[in-house]
């Protein structure tokens, strides 16, 4: 599993317990047991004499996701973030930056720009997508340069940073009608 946001690791499975370390977005953990809403974890990237497997403690289950789900969950932490051309942070992000930053958080290196992302990932036939796959758009239609990218999160659902229209912030929405004719490909990293 991986952290989907900055997550406190506590010394006991309760809200008032002492924080012993933190997990950064995308940081991998090993889960050993569950107690209610809490998971007993070790963080392998944080070596410690307390446990040869990594720093031990308890994290809230809601703050972690399985690796296949974590990229989308990390992308969702950007919901509401304003669209900023060239942005890569929660202060402002663009469509390809959302993809780049979300994959980067889980240790997967992908190109920065939508066109390069489309030419680098494995093609997926439209209609065979799964959560975490990407939809690619070309405003001038099939056979032209890719100009937009977003995450496929479910049937007809797109998580993206639109650069035009009334939604100039990261949203998860039903594929807008104006985007349908520009959807030209799907891909998977």
Buried (B, 14 or more C-beta within 10 A) or exposed (E): BBBBBEBBBBEBBEEEBEEBBBBBBBBBBBBEEEEEEBBBBBBBEBEBEEBEBBBBBBBBBEBBBEBEBBBBBBBBBBEEBBBBEEBBEEEBBBBBBBBBBBBBBBEEEBBBBBBBBBBEBEEBEEEEBEBBBBBBBBBEEEEEEBBBBBBBBBEEBBBBBBBEEEBEBBBBBEBBEEBEEBBBBBBBB
